[in-house]
Amino acid sequence: MIRVLFFGPVAERMKLREMEIVFQAGMRLQDVVSQLQASHPEAFEIVCFTAVNDTQVRDTQQPLADNDEIAFMAKFSGG
Amino acid sequence: MNDAVRIQQQDFSQDEEVAALKASSKRIGGIATFIGCARDFSEGRNVSEISFEAYGSMALAEMRKLREEAIAKFGLLDARIVHRVTTVRAGDNIVFIAAGAEHRAAAFDACRWLIDELKQRVPIWKKEITPQGESWVTPHP
């Protein structure tokens, strides 16, 4: 399974904080992005950063592995 | 002593953090600190409370990286970063940064760099709670 996390303003628009997606061999980050962008366009409007296993990822062609954790995040506003 | 980089709900003590920084090296000749605290007014509205949310594991990892980078970039002897993730009211502390160096210039520069980078790179979000409702904060420059 792929664990997908949402925080703050993205979680509010998704109306959930976490979901699981079935892992399939050959899966890439873009597959998850496309799927969620289509189902939750209003949440993905404000997604600025994506992380896989705690590390920010810019290349959505990155291959995924089973049990990966993906986070879709809005612009940060800490401090 | 507490870790030099922490995310916590409870308030921090500037005195304790500075004492810990000083204890790390007797070569420190200058310490610059920054405290970010909650304001009661923002974007033309009264703010009752500010609520923070973090991607804890990534935020902590990124803050640790920031500390290591600052030590290398500015030749610091030590640095500490503490960020609260909880709900705060006006005047409450939010974030603490301390940079210790042999001389003041590096300490000042590193302290400014650390808070600026933290705002850009650490996955923490704040929501302002006002009498008119709640809203997530759009980052300031």
Backbone of each chain as ProteinMPNN parsed JSONL, in Angstrom:
{"seq_chain_A": "MIRVLFFGPVAERMKLREMEIVFQAGMRLQDVVSQLQASHPEAFEIVCFTAVNDTQVRDTQQPLADNDEIAFMAKFSGG", "coords_chain_A": {"N_chain_A": [[0.834, -1.198, 0.0], [0.343, 2.315, -0.583], [0.855, 5.049, 1.416], [-0.863, 8.025, 1.821], [-0.552, 11.348, 2.733], [-2.098, 14.31, 4.067], [-1.984, 17.736, 4.955], [-2.848, 20.564, 7.057], [-4.057, 23.29, 5.165], [-4.459, 21.791, 2.829], [-5.414, 19.337, 3.75], [-7.802, 20.23, 4.809], [-9.217, 20.938, 2.499], [-9.26, 18.488, 1.197], [-10.794, 17.138, 2.93], [-9.919, 15.084, 4.45], [-7.216, 13.451, 6.183], [-5.529, 11.453, 5.625], [-4.914, 8.707, 3.452], [-5.045, 5.482, 1.806], [-3.511, 3.934, -0.961], [-3.641, 1.375, -3.322], [-0.686, -0.337, -4.029], [0.919, -0.713, -7.136], [2.976, -2.581, -9.315], [5.551, -0.802, -10.976], [4.501, 1.662, -10.587], [4.382, 5.231, -10.566], [5.101, 8.442, -9.068], [3.626, 10.375, -10.406], [1.35, 8.984, -11.206], [-0.183, 8.796, -8.883], [-0.522, 11.502, -8.329], [-1.996, 12.331, -10.599], [-4.353, 10.852, -10.303], [-5.404, 11.822, -7.866], [-5.533, 14.537, -8.348], [-7.536, 14.64, -10.226], [-9.732, 13.718, -8.792], [-9.883, 15.472, -6.64], [-9.721, 18.373, -7.352], [-9.858, 20.95, -6.205], [-8.356, 20.817, -3.886], [-5.837, 20.209, -4.857], [-5.194, 22.472, -6.223], [-3.828, 24.117, -4.441], [-1.579, 22.744, -3.759], [1.814, 22.832, -3.297], [4.153, 21.575, -2.67], [5.604, 18.334, -2.719], [6.285, 15.369, -1.006], [8.183, 12.383, -0.677], [8.51, 9.813, 1.482], [9.422, 11.581, 3.547], [11.116, 13.279, 2.141], [11.503, 16.02, 0.003], [10.194, 16.024, -3.28], [10.682, 16.73, -6.66], [10.519, 15.708, -9.175], [8.028, 14.223, -10.764], [8.028, 11.866, -12.051], [9.228, 10.044, -10.532], [9.821, 6.729, -9.487], [7.676, 4.67, -7.484], [7.673, 2.765, -4.417], [6.413, -0.156, -2.741], [4.71, 0.515, 0.3], [5.623, 3.127, 0.5], [5.502, 6.552, 1.664], [3.623, 9.303, 0.917], [3.408, 12.83, 0.819], [1.275, 15.544, 0.282], [1.522, 18.953, 0.042], [0.654, 22.311, 1.035], [1.93, 25.68, 0.54], [4.37, 26.509, 2.96], [3.895, 27.873, 6.289], [5.108, 28.301, 8.724], [6.854, 29.43, 11.72]], "CA_chain_A": [[0.0, 0.0, 0.0], [0.991, 3.621, -0.531], [0.167, 5.9, 2.396], [-0.87, 9.397, 1.325], [-0.858, 12.255, 3.85], [-2.471, 15.701, 3.762], [-1.841, 18.573, 6.15], [-3.283, 21.959, 7.052], [-5.073, 23.716, 4.195], [-4.752, 20.726, 1.855], [-6.273, 18.385, 4.458], [-9.125, 20.843, 4.933], [-9.902, 20.838, 1.202], [-9.458, 17.067, 0.9], [-11.716, 16.628, 3.966], [-9.303, 13.942, 5.113], [-5.801, 13.66, 6.488], [-4.722, 10.301, 5.248], [-5.6, 7.655, 2.706], [-4.144, 4.458, 1.286], [-3.72, 3.585, -2.365], [-3.03, 0.058, -3.577], [0.549, -0.24, -4.82], [1.019, -1.574, -8.313], [4.345, -2.58, -9.848], [5.777, 0.198, -12.025], [3.796, 2.901, -10.245], [5.186, 6.443, -10.391], [4.439, 9.498, -8.293], [2.661, 11.049, -11.277], [0.096, 8.211, -11.222], [-0.954, 9.183, -7.693], [-0.873, 12.918, -8.522], [-3.078, 12.428, -11.596], [-5.571, 10.271, -9.736], [-5.968, 12.697, -6.832], [-5.858, 15.826, -8.974], [-8.824, 14.491, -10.916], [-10.833, 13.543, -7.835], [-9.927, 16.591, -5.674], [-9.018, 19.498, -7.982], [-9.808, 22.14, -5.331], [-7.248, 20.622, -2.94], [-4.546, 20.22, -5.569], [-4.926, 23.862, -6.605], [-2.909, 24.781, -3.499], [-0.416, 21.892, -3.46], [3.068, 23.421, -3.799], [5.267, 20.677, -2.379], [5.313, 16.911, -2.576], [7.4, 14.634, -0.397], [8.092, 10.928, -0.603], [9.3, 9.345, 2.634], [10.011, 12.743, 4.26], [12.038, 14.05, 1.306], [10.794, 16.74, -1.045], [10.425, 15.468, -4.611], [10.216, 17.625, -7.729], [10.304, 14.908, -10.384], [6.867, 13.358, -10.526], [8.256, 10.568, -12.691], [9.926, 9.173, -9.576], [9.135, 5.453, -9.23], [7.277, 4.441, -6.091], [7.84, 1.4, -3.903], [5.361, -0.522, -1.798], [4.865, 1.113, 1.654], [6.075, 4.52, 0.467], [4.61, 7.547, 2.256], [3.631, 10.525, 0.102], [2.69, 13.957, 1.431], [0.973, 16.673, -0.602], [1.534, 20.064, 0.996], [0.54, 23.716, 0.599], [3.065, 26.521, 0.925], [4.555, 26.477, 4.409], [3.681, 29.164, 6.958], [5.576, 28.216, 10.107], [7.713, 30.507, 12.213]], "C_chain_A": [[0.871, 1.25, 0.0], [0.176, 4.459, 0.459], [0.267, 7.336, 1.911], [-1.348, 10.315, 2.453], [-1.188, 13.662, 3.348], [-2.418, 16.495, 5.061], [-2.485, 19.938, 5.929], [-4.332, 22.259, 5.994], [-5.419, 22.642, 3.158], [-5.687, 19.686, 2.496], [-7.696, 18.923, 4.559], [-9.911, 20.704, 3.628], [-10.158, 19.382, 0.8], [-10.565, 16.473, 1.774], [-11.227, 15.3, 4.519], [-7.807, 14.185, 5.248], [-4.924, 12.55, 5.938], [-5.551, 9.334, 4.431], [-4.578, 6.629, 2.238], [-4.522, 4.149, -0.15], [-3.004, 2.26, -2.592], [-1.808, 0.234, -4.471], [0.486, -1.219, -5.994], [2.431, -1.463, -8.875], [4.468, -1.542, -10.967], [5.147, 1.544, -11.737], [4.779, 4.069, -10.073], [4.383, 7.48, -9.624], [3.347, 10.174, -9.123], [1.316, 10.312, -11.33], [-0.799, 8.627, -10.049], [-1.421, 10.636, -7.833], [-2.081, 13.018, -9.456], [-4.408, 11.953, -11.03], [-6.232, 11.241, -8.745], [-6.329, 14.079, -7.372], [-7.241, 15.772, -9.624], [-9.973, 14.415, -9.914], [-10.974, 14.725, -6.875], [-9.219, 17.818, -6.252], [-8.867, 20.705, -7.062], [-8.676, 22.024, -4.308], [-5.913, 20.754, -3.659], [-4.189, 21.577, -6.158], [-3.85, 24.501, -5.734], [-1.715, 23.9, -3.118], [0.819, 22.501, -4.124], [4.236, 22.475, -3.638], [4.761, 19.249, -2.258], [6.532, 16.251, -1.956], [7.128, 13.14, -0.476], [9.049, 10.492, 0.501], [10.111, 10.485, 3.262], [10.959, 13.587, 3.421], [11.276, 14.704, 0.171], [11.191, 16.211, -2.422], [9.876, 16.436, -5.651], [9.881, 16.85, -8.993], [9.164, 13.921, -10.148], [6.984, 12.017, -11.26], [8.983, 9.597, -11.754], [9.14, 7.875, -9.362], [8.785, 5.313, -7.748], [7.548, 2.991, -5.712], [6.7, 1.12, -2.933], [5.722, 0.048, -0.417], [5.48, 2.515, 1.656], [5.03, 5.416, 1.133], [4.74, 8.838, 1.448], [2.876, 11.609, 0.86], [2.498, 15.041, 0.382], [0.735, 17.894, 0.288], [1.356, 21.425, 0.324], [1.79, 24.461, 1.033], [3.152, 26.598, 2.459], [4.335, 27.865, 5.017], [4.068, 29.089, 8.433], [6.384, 29.44, 10.486], [6.913, 31.643, 12.784]], "O_chain_A": [[1.988, 1.245, 0.515], [-1.046, 4.558, 0.344], [1.363, 7.818, 1.621], [-2.402, 10.092, 3.049], [-0.639, 14.135, 2.353], [-2.763, 15.989, 6.129], [-2.648, 20.403, 4.8], [-5.362, 21.589, 5.917], [-6.547, 22.593, 2.668], [-6.632, 19.217, 1.861], [-8.667, 18.18, 4.414], [-11.103, 20.397, 3.636], [-11.154, 19.082, 0.142], [-11.184, 15.467, 1.429], [-12.018, 14.489, 4.999], [-7.217, 15.0, 4.538], [-3.711, 12.71, 5.807], [-6.744, 9.158, 4.68], [-3.375, 6.889, 2.273], [-5.7, 4.108, -0.506], [-1.891, 2.056, -2.107], [-1.877, 0.864, -5.526], [0.066, -2.368, -5.862], [3.01, -0.377, -8.907], [3.576, -1.425, -11.808], [5.244, 2.467, -12.547], [5.862, 3.908, -9.508], [3.157, 7.407, -9.539], [2.278, 10.503, -8.608], [0.268, 10.94, -11.48], [-2.009, 8.789, -10.203], [-2.56, 10.965, -7.502], [-3.061, 13.697, -9.15], [-5.451, 12.571, -11.249], [-7.444, 11.453, -8.777], [-7.289, 14.707, -6.926], [-8.007, 16.734, -9.573], [-11.048, 14.969, -10.145], [-12.061, 14.963, -6.348], [-8.214, 18.26, -5.696], [-7.86, 21.409, -7.127], [-8.099, 23.036, -3.91], [-4.97, 21.341, -3.13], [-3.046, 21.818, -6.545], [-3.059, 25.318, -6.207], [-0.927, 24.271, -2.249], [0.869, 22.666, -5.343], [5.21, 22.559, -4.386], [3.661, 18.99, -1.77], [7.668, 16.537, -2.334], [5.986, 12.694, -0.357], [10.247, 10.772, 0.45], [11.317, 10.366, 3.478], [11.554, 14.53, 3.943], [10.507, 14.053, -0.536], [12.369, 15.98, -2.696], [8.744, 16.906, -5.537], [9.052, 17.286, -9.792], [9.313, 12.928, -9.437], [6.133, 11.141, -11.102], [9.309, 8.474, -12.138], [7.94, 7.911, -9.089], [9.516, 5.784, -6.877], [7.64, 2.112, -6.569], [6.099, 2.04, -2.377], [6.888, 0.058, -0.024], [5.821, 3.033, 2.72], [3.842, 5.094, 1.165], [5.83, 9.393, 1.316], [1.837, 11.348, 1.467], [3.438, 15.413, -0.32], [-0.128, 17.881, 1.166], [1.832, 21.661, -0.786], [2.606, 23.942, 1.795], [2.141, 26.734, 3.149], [4.553, 28.888, 4.367], [3.446, 29.726, 9.283], [6.573, 30.359, 9.688], [7.485, 32.632, 13.243]]}, "seq_chain_B": "MNDAVRIQQQDFSQDEEVAALKASSKRIGGIATFIGCARDFSEGRNVSEISFEAYGSMALAEMRKLREEAIAKFGLLDARIVHRVTTVRAGDNIVFIAAGAEHRAAAFDACRWLIDELKQRVPIWKKEITPQGESWVTPHP", "coords_chain_B": {"N_chain_B": [[20.174, 17.478, 28.953], [17.846, 19.061, 26.722], [17.287, 18.144, 23.231], [19.013, 19.879, 20.573], [17.464, 20.597, 18.459], [14.074, 20.845, 18.153], [10.56, 19.96, 18.057], [7.731, 20.946, 19.689], [4.913, 20.939, 21.956], [4.782, 22.435, 24.307], [5.786, 25.546, 25.921], [8.979, 27.223, 25.523], [12.099, 27.908, 27.216], [13.971, 30.73, 26.949], [16.259, 31.336, 28.406], [17.143, 28.797, 29.269], [17.702, 27.597, 26.814], [19.738, 29.233, 25.786], [21.649, 28.84, 27.765], [22.219, 26.161, 27.339], [23.302, 26.305, 24.819], [25.604, 27.841, 25.319], [26.942, 26.096, 26.943], [27.896, 24.283, 25.188], [30.285, 25.081, 24.013], [33.224, 26.787, 24.948], [34.384, 28.612, 23.347], [32.601, 30.262, 22.197], [31.75, 33.541, 21.339], [29.798, 35.212, 20.629], [26.274, 35.346, 20.607], [23.37, 35.125, 18.783], [19.897, 35.578, 18.921], [16.543, 34.666, 17.995], [13.15, 35.198, 18.527], [10.043, 34.159, 17.591], [6.802, 35.349, 17.944], [3.267, 35.265, 18.808], [0.935, 37.42, 17.235], [-1.723, 39.794, 17.88], [-3.091, 40.798, 15.808], [-3.652, 40.777, 12.363], [-3.39, 41.18, 8.87], [-5.394, 43.133, 8.866], [-7.243, 42.176, 10.675], [-8.494, 41.249, 13.929], [-6.808, 38.828, 15.844], [-7.546, 35.95, 17.569], [-6.493, 33.459, 18.316], [-3.759, 31.327, 17.306], [-3.304, 28.472, 15.449], [-1.213, 25.697, 15.05], [0.061, 23.34, 12.692], [1.935, 20.459, 11.792], [3.993, 18.522, 9.56], [5.281, 16.26, 11.152], [7.58, 14.387, 11.187], [8.999, 15.022, 8.847], [9.349, 17.745, 9.186], [10.97, 17.909, 11.454], [13.236, 16.57, 10.531], [14.022, 18.31, 8.494], [14.542, 20.643, 9.935], [16.716, 19.773, 11.433], [18.539, 19.408, 9.375], [18.77, 22.062, 8.521], [20.041, 23.205, 10.751], [22.524, 21.878, 10.677], [23.438, 22.764, 8.195], [23.615, 25.528, 8.643], [25.595, 25.637, 10.606], [27.786, 24.732, 9.138], [27.841, 26.584, 6.971], [28.131, 29.153, 8.143], [30.144, 28.831, 9.909], [29.488, 28.269, 12.579], [29.613, 27.616, 16.119], [27.676, 26.353, 17.503], [24.114, 25.716, 17.272], [20.628, 26.272, 17.882], [17.249, 25.212, 17.485], [13.887, 25.637, 18.057], [10.53, 24.829, 17.68], [7.185, 25.486, 18.338], [4.271, 23.467, 18.199], [1.127, 23.822, 18.419], [-1.781, 25.355, 19.914], [-1.747, 28.815, 20.139], [-1.908, 31.979, 21.922], [-2.149, 35.589, 21.67], [1.008, 37.068, 22.118], [2.206, 34.77, 23.02], [4.996, 32.505, 22.779], [6.359, 31.22, 19.717], [8.464, 30.298, 18.005], [11.946, 29.556, 18.384], [15.245, 30.56, 17.811], [18.693, 30.132, 18.008], [21.992, 31.173, 17.476], [25.329, 30.453, 17.808], [28.56, 31.782, 17.745], [32.094, 32.465, 17.131], [32.368, 35.173, 16.779], [30.311, 38.178, 16.477], [29.212, 38.796, 13.903], [28.876, 36.469, 12.32], [27.086, 35.12, 13.942], [24.788, 36.795, 13.942], [24.183, 36.806, 11.155], [23.721, 34.083, 10.661], [21.551, 33.54, 12.317], [19.486, 35.089, 11.196], [19.425, 33.887, 8.668], [18.665, 31.29, 9.357], [15.987, 31.549, 10.374], [14.722, 32.599, 8.142], [15.094, 30.543, 6.246], [13.832, 28.451, 7.56], [11.16, 29.23, 7.408], [10.731, 28.912, 4.7], [11.281, 26.229, 4.169], [10.427, 24.325, 6.066], [7.914, 22.039, 6.841], [5.391, 23.313, 8.178], [2.298, 24.648, 9.183], [0.183, 27.497, 9.724], [-2.85, 28.484, 11.256], [-5.051, 31.132, 11.502], [-7.225, 32.153, 14.027], [-10.008, 34.0, 14.181], [-12.435, 36.503, 15.297], [-14.152, 36.564, 13.174], [-13.939, 34.137, 11.954], [-12.018, 31.245, 10.808], [-8.794, 30.986, 9.235], [-6.314, 29.696, 7.027], [-2.938, 30.677, 6.956], [-1.466, 32.722, 4.507], [1.798, 32.66, 3.328], [4.11, 35.202, 4.41], [6.548, 37.457, 2.964]], "CA_chain_B": [[19.637, 18.68, 28.285], [17.012, 18.777, 25.561], [17.928, 18.183, 21.916], [19.217, 21.229, 20.033], [16.395, 20.85, 17.483], [12.87, 20.201, 18.694], [9.19, 20.434, 17.823], [7.063, 20.6, 20.939], [3.7, 21.707, 22.272], [4.977, 23.337, 25.44], [6.628, 26.729, 25.749], [10.411, 27.01, 25.756], [12.746, 28.938, 28.032], [15.125, 31.281, 26.252], [17.428, 31.208, 29.292], [17.64, 27.412, 29.234], [18.269, 27.326, 25.488], [21.021, 29.945, 25.681], [22.589, 28.153, 28.662], [22.626, 24.925, 26.669], [24.18, 26.695, 23.704], [26.89, 28.264, 25.892], [27.603, 24.919, 27.519], [28.446, 23.445, 24.114], [31.641, 25.507, 23.654], [33.733, 27.992, 25.637], [34.92, 29.511, 22.323], [31.531, 31.154, 21.725], [31.921, 34.932, 21.758], [28.586, 35.948, 20.265], [25.067, 34.528, 20.406], [22.213, 35.876, 18.284], [18.672, 34.791, 19.088], [15.297, 35.176, 17.423], [11.913, 34.593, 19.028], [8.824, 34.516, 16.876], [5.67, 35.225, 18.861], [1.952, 35.444, 18.191], [0.388, 38.782, 17.249], [-3.183, 39.793, 18.029], [-3.669, 41.521, 14.671], [-3.001, 40.359, 11.121], [-4.177, 41.41, 7.653], [-6.564, 43.957, 9.167], [-8.218, 41.496, 11.536], [-8.05, 40.812, 15.255], [-6.555, 37.384, 15.878], [-7.735, 35.439, 18.932], [-5.559, 32.348, 18.531], [-3.12, 30.769, 16.115], [-3.174, 27.034, 15.615], [-0.157, 25.188, 14.177], [0.055, 21.93, 12.311], [3.219, 20.134, 11.152], [4.322, 17.16, 9.127], [6.274, 16.167, 12.2], [8.843, 13.703, 10.888], [9.736, 15.769, 7.827], [9.697, 19.055, 9.747], [12.121, 17.726, 12.349], [14.401, 16.225, 9.687], [14.425, 19.521, 7.771], [15.132, 21.552, 10.924], [18.065, 19.254, 11.753], [19.387, 19.729, 8.208], [19.024, 23.508, 8.574], [21.054, 23.472, 11.783], [23.824, 21.414, 10.17], [23.842, 23.659, 7.103], [24.003, 26.826, 9.211], [26.884, 25.454, 11.287], [28.824, 24.652, 8.099], [27.864, 27.788, 6.127], [28.556, 30.354, 8.871], [31.201, 28.477, 10.857], [28.97, 28.381, 13.948], [30.055, 26.613, 17.091], [26.466, 25.577, 17.805], [22.853, 26.404, 16.974], [19.449, 25.572, 18.423], [15.981, 25.601, 16.841], [12.718, 25.03, 18.719], [9.258, 25.33, 17.129], [5.999, 24.935, 19.007], [3.131, 23.096, 17.365], [0.027, 23.798, 19.375], [-2.57, 26.571, 19.708], [-1.187, 29.877, 20.979], [-2.639, 33.246, 21.979], [-1.282, 36.761, 21.469], [2.127, 37.196, 23.049], [2.853, 33.474, 23.28], [6.135, 32.143, 21.931], [6.132, 30.246, 18.643], [9.697, 29.682, 17.509], [13.192, 30.076, 18.962], [16.469, 30.254, 17.078], [19.916, 30.704, 18.587], [23.213, 30.847, 16.724], [26.517, 30.795, 18.59], [29.768, 31.812, 16.919], [33.207, 33.123, 17.81], [32.162, 36.626, 16.701], [28.894, 38.532, 16.314], [28.698, 38.873, 12.53], [28.407, 35.142, 11.899], [25.91, 34.774, 14.744], [23.641, 37.554, 13.398], [23.858, 36.339, 9.8], [23.185, 32.719, 10.724], [20.237, 33.591, 12.966], [18.567, 35.589, 10.167], [19.336, 32.85, 7.624], [17.922, 30.128, 9.883], [14.538, 31.779, 10.439], [14.235, 32.754, 6.762], [15.065, 29.211, 5.617], [12.795, 27.665, 8.241], [9.859, 29.608, 6.85], [10.625, 28.407, 3.324], [11.572, 24.812, 3.97], [9.944, 23.393, 7.093], [6.478, 21.859, 6.631], [4.521, 23.715, 9.294], [1.275, 25.591, 8.705], [-0.544, 28.167, 10.807], [-4.221, 28.923, 10.985], [-5.451, 32.205, 12.419], [-8.612, 32.07, 14.487], [-10.442, 35.386, 14.413], [-13.871, 36.552, 15.616], [-14.922, 36.37, 11.925], [-13.753, 32.779, 11.455], [-10.655, 30.719, 10.784], [-8.215, 30.888, 7.888], [-4.905, 29.321, 6.927], [-2.13, 31.858, 6.637], [-0.645, 32.763, 3.295], [3.108, 33.104, 3.803], [4.644, 36.553, 4.199], [7.943, 37.408, 2.508]], "C_chain_B": [[18.844, 18.252, 27.057], [17.828, 18.805, 24.27], [18.027, 19.624, 21.422], [18.135, 21.598, 19.027], [15.153, 20.108, 17.951], [11.597, 20.816, 18.121], [8.426, 20.015, 19.06], [5.811, 21.453, 21.127], [4.002, 22.788, 23.295], [5.889, 24.509, 25.096], [8.093, 26.354, 25.988], [10.931, 28.14, 26.651], [13.968, 29.435, 27.281], [16.392, 31.112, 27.098], [18.014, 29.791, 29.227], [18.288, 27.09, 27.904], [19.635, 27.994, 25.336], [22.067, 29.276, 26.578], [23.104, 26.876, 28.011], [23.588, 25.225, 25.525], [25.572, 27.052, 24.246], [27.669, 27.065, 26.441], [28.295, 24.075, 26.447], [29.873, 23.841, 23.746], [32.028, 26.78, 24.401], [34.371, 28.973, 24.63], [33.866, 30.478, 21.803], [31.741, 32.564, 22.279], [30.703, 35.772, 21.429], [27.43, 34.997, 20.051], [23.968, 35.458, 19.913], [20.989, 34.984, 18.445], [17.503, 35.472, 18.383], [14.148, 34.445, 18.099], [10.774, 35.089, 18.166], [7.669, 34.33, 17.836], [4.368, 35.628, 18.167], [1.48, 36.886, 18.333], [-1.138, 38.71, 17.38], [-3.88, 40.467, 16.848], [-2.93, 41.105, 13.408], [-3.938, 40.61, 9.951], [-5.474, 42.156, 7.964], [-7.597, 43.31, 10.071], [-7.622, 41.237, 12.917], [-7.884, 39.3, 15.224], [-6.658, 36.907, 17.324], [-6.693, 34.37, 19.255], [-4.914, 31.973, 17.214], [-2.88, 29.286, 16.391], [-2.152, 26.514, 14.6], [-0.342, 23.707, 13.895], [1.357, 21.651, 11.582], [3.193, 18.725, 10.593], [5.551, 16.818, 9.968], [7.611, 15.561, 11.804], [9.67, 14.485, 9.872], [10.197, 17.12, 8.381], [10.945, 18.933, 10.629], [13.385, 17.419, 11.534], [14.924, 17.476, 8.986], [15.068, 20.526, 8.727], [16.535, 21.084, 11.319], [19.038, 19.556, 10.611], [19.761, 21.207, 8.23], [20.118, 23.833, 9.577], [22.436, 23.069, 11.276], [24.338, 22.345, 9.073], [24.327, 25.0, 7.645], [25.363, 26.724, 9.889], [28.002, 25.451, 10.251], [28.976, 25.981, 7.352], [28.466, 29.001, 6.848], [29.674, 30.066, 9.886], [30.753, 28.616, 12.305], [29.616, 27.331, 14.845], [28.872, 25.764, 17.528], [25.244, 26.405, 17.4], [21.709, 25.578, 17.546], [18.196, 26.11, 17.735], [14.85, 24.87, 17.57], [11.466, 25.648, 18.112], [8.11, 24.673, 17.87], [4.946, 24.582, 17.968], [1.979, 22.831, 18.314], [-0.881, 24.978, 19.021], [-2.064, 27.637, 20.678], [-2.087, 31.113, 20.918], [-1.651, 34.391, 21.843], [-0.21, 36.843, 22.547], [2.85, 35.89, 23.319], [4.018, 33.254, 22.313], [5.744, 31.104, 20.897], [7.426, 29.517, 18.295], [10.904, 30.354, 18.151], [14.367, 29.607, 18.115], [17.628, 30.856, 17.862], [21.103, 30.233, 17.771], [24.396, 31.341, 17.538], [27.765, 30.697, 17.724], [30.896, 32.469, 17.704], [32.967, 34.638, 17.857], [30.725, 36.932, 16.267], [28.378, 38.44, 14.881], [28.131, 37.526, 12.076], [27.144, 34.754, 12.657], [24.663, 35.484, 14.213], [23.213, 36.994, 12.045], [23.182, 34.971, 9.839], [21.781, 32.714, 11.31], [19.177, 34.035, 11.955], [18.34, 34.527, 9.091], [18.474, 31.685, 8.105], [16.414, 30.375, 9.915], [13.961, 31.949, 9.031], [14.107, 31.39, 6.075], [13.981, 28.339, 6.247], [11.425, 27.952, 7.635], [9.647, 29.028, 5.453], [10.574, 26.888, 3.247], [10.934, 23.833, 4.947], [8.411, 23.273, 7.006], [5.65, 22.049, 7.902], [3.549, 24.743, 8.735], [0.588, 26.224, 9.902], [-1.924, 28.614, 10.34], [-4.577, 29.983, 12.007], [-6.936, 32.064, 12.741], [-9.03, 33.48, 14.893], [-11.931, 35.379, 14.786], [-14.737, 36.303, 14.369], [-14.791, 34.947, 11.371], [-12.289, 32.389, 11.428], [-10.112, 30.752, 9.363], [-6.741, 30.53, 7.958], [-4.122, 30.526, 6.427], [-1.383, 31.674, 5.327], [0.705, 33.326, 3.696], [3.449, 34.546, 3.448], [6.06, 36.443, 3.677], [8.892, 37.479, 3.716]], "O_chain_B": [[19.127, 17.227, 26.437], [18.904, 19.399, 24.21], [17.227, 20.479, 21.802], [17.908, 22.78, 18.767], [15.175, 18.89, 18.125], [11.547, 21.991, 17.758], [8.466, 18.847, 19.445], [5.671, 22.529, 20.545], [3.536, 23.92, 23.17], [6.65, 24.473, 24.129], [8.4, 25.316, 26.573], [10.288, 29.177, 26.814], [14.892, 28.669, 27.006], [17.459, 30.787, 26.577], [19.229, 29.616, 29.139], [19.302, 26.395, 27.855], [20.575, 27.39, 24.82], [23.231, 29.16, 26.197], [24.286, 26.55, 28.119], [24.554, 24.498, 25.295], [26.588, 26.621, 23.7], [28.899, 27.036, 26.401], [29.166, 23.26, 26.751], [30.611, 23.013, 23.212], [31.25, 27.731, 24.474], [34.843, 30.04, 25.022], [34.183, 31.405, 21.058], [31.888, 32.769, 23.484], [30.581, 36.907, 21.89], [27.576, 33.965, 19.396], [23.67, 36.467, 20.553], [21.032, 33.791, 18.146], [17.486, 36.689, 18.202], [14.17, 33.221, 18.228], [10.565, 36.294, 18.026], [7.552, 33.284, 18.474], [4.37, 36.241, 17.1], [1.603, 37.495, 19.396], [-1.758, 37.704, 17.038], [-5.092, 40.682, 16.869], [-1.699, 41.085, 13.393], [-5.127, 40.298, 10.017], [-6.523, 41.851, 7.397], [-8.703, 43.828, 10.222], [-6.417, 41.035, 13.062], [-8.706, 38.583, 14.655], [-5.944, 37.398, 18.198], [-6.09, 34.377, 20.328], [-5.446, 32.259, 16.142], [-2.329, 28.907, 17.425], [-2.222, 26.856, 13.42], [-0.826, 22.94, 14.727], [1.843, 22.5, 10.835], [2.474, 17.854, 11.082], [6.69, 17.048, 9.564], [8.661, 16.153, 12.055], [10.887, 14.602, 10.011], [11.299, 17.58, 8.081], [11.856, 19.758, 10.552], [14.461, 17.945, 11.817], [16.135, 17.678, 8.896], [16.038, 21.191, 8.361], [17.433, 21.902, 11.517], [20.195, 19.91, 10.837], [20.913, 21.569, 7.991], [21.013, 24.631, 9.298], [23.402, 23.818, 11.423], [25.524, 22.672, 9.028], [25.324, 25.545, 7.17], [26.192, 27.625, 9.758], [29.04, 26.084, 10.447], [30.092, 26.449, 7.126], [29.212, 29.778, 6.252], [30.093, 30.956, 10.627], [31.533, 29.03, 13.163], [30.098, 26.299, 14.379], [29.035, 24.597, 17.883], [25.326, 27.619, 17.212], [21.804, 24.358, 17.677], [18.095, 27.301, 17.441], [14.857, 23.644, 17.681], [11.356, 26.872, 18.038], [8.067, 23.451, 18.013], [4.752, 25.3, 16.987], [1.874, 21.767, 18.924], [-0.758, 25.542, 17.934], [-1.962, 27.398, 21.882], [-2.901, 31.275, 20.009], [-0.44, 34.176, 21.897], [-0.493, 36.702, 23.737], [3.985, 35.896, 23.795], [4.018, 33.751, 21.187], [4.917, 30.228, 21.151], [7.482, 28.287, 18.29], [10.893, 31.554, 18.425], [14.474, 28.435, 17.753], [17.532, 31.99, 18.33], [21.212, 29.058, 17.42], [24.456, 32.512, 17.912], [28.007, 29.688, 17.062], [30.683, 32.97, 18.808], [33.311, 35.302, 18.835], [30.018, 36.062, 15.759], [27.231, 38.05, 14.662], [27.036, 37.461, 11.516], [26.239, 34.137, 12.094], [23.611, 34.865, 14.051], [22.031, 36.739, 11.814], [22.198, 34.732, 9.139], [20.918, 31.966, 10.852], [18.106, 33.436, 11.866], [17.21, 34.296, 8.66], [17.654, 31.158, 7.353], [15.641, 29.5, 9.524], [12.848, 31.501, 8.754], [13.114, 31.125, 5.398], [13.299, 27.585, 5.554], [10.636, 27.041, 7.382], [8.524, 28.696, 5.072], [9.913, 26.323, 2.376], [10.905, 22.631, 4.683], [7.7, 24.274, 7.087], [5.272, 21.097, 8.586], [3.917, 25.593, 7.925], [0.424, 25.599, 10.95], [-2.123, 29.05, 9.207], [-4.431, 29.781, 13.212], [-7.776, 31.882, 11.859], [-8.478, 34.068, 15.822], [-12.609, 34.366, 14.612], [-15.892, 35.891, 14.477], [-15.475, 34.599, 10.408], [-11.43, 33.099, 11.951], [-10.859, 30.573, 8.401], [-6.013, 30.999, 8.833], [-4.593, 31.289, 5.585], [-0.766, 30.64, 5.068], [0.762, 34.371, 4.343], [3.135, 35.04, 2.366], [6.723, 35.434, 3.919], [10.111, 37.452, 3.546]]}, "name": "protein", "num_of_chains": 2, "seq": "MIRVLFFGPVAERMKLREMEIVFQAGMRLQDVVSQLQASHPEAFEIVCFTAVNDTQVRDTQQPLADNDEIAFMAKFSGGMNDAVRIQQQDFSQDEEVAALKASSKRIGGIATFIGCARDFSEGRNVSEISFEAYGSMALAEMRKLREEAIAKFGLLDARIVHRVTTVRAGDNIVFIAAGAEHRAAAFDACRWLIDELKQRVPIWKKEITPQGESWVTPHP"}
